[in-house]
Amino acid sequence: MRISNTSQNANILAHLQTGKTISPIEALIDFRCFRLAARISELRKAGHNIQTHKGNDYAVYSLSE
């Protein structure tokens, strides 16, 4: 089953709008999204202010108010 980028973007944005952060592993488990950075880039281009928090091995993203 393939999930569209649009659906993934909507799900990721809804998740971020609750005040939660998201990491690549969470995106994979929760939304079957292998390319979180690409989805975040698309959301940014759509005008959403998403911050990147760099960890040791991966980035974590949050929505700025």
N, C-alpha and C positions, 0 to 999 in steps of 0.2 A: 504494500500500500504506500503510495507516494503522497506526501503532504506538501502542498504548495508553499512557496516562499511567502506569499501573502498571508496565508494562515499562520505560518510560523511567526511572521512579523507581528501579527495581531496578538497572538498568544504571548509572545515575549514582551510586547509593550504592555499588555494587561498585567502581566506578572510584575513588571517594573513599576507600574502605576500604583501597586499596592504598597510600595515602599521597600520591597525586597530587592536584593541584588541577584545577579545570575552569573554563573560560571559556565564554562564550556561543558563540564560533566553534567551539571544540572540541566542545561539546554538539551543535551543528548537524551538524558533519562526522561525528563518531563515532556519535551516537545519533539523528540526524534530529530533534533537539529544538529547536524554534523559541522555546520559552518556558522557558528555564532558570530564571529567577527564580521562576516559578510552581511548577516541580518542586522547587526548593530550599525554598520555602515549605511545600509538602506534606510534604517529608522532615522539616523542622523540627517541624511539627505532629505528626508520628509519633514525635517524641522524639529525633531525631538532632541533635547539637550541631555545626552547620555554621557556620563563620566566613566572613565576607565581607571580602575584601581589595580595597580600591578602587584601581583604576588610573587612568590619565588619562582613558580613554574608556569603560571597562567594568569590571565587578566580576569578581573571580576568587574561587572558593569552595574551601574545604578543610574536612575533617572534623577536629574537635578530639577528642583522646583523652580 
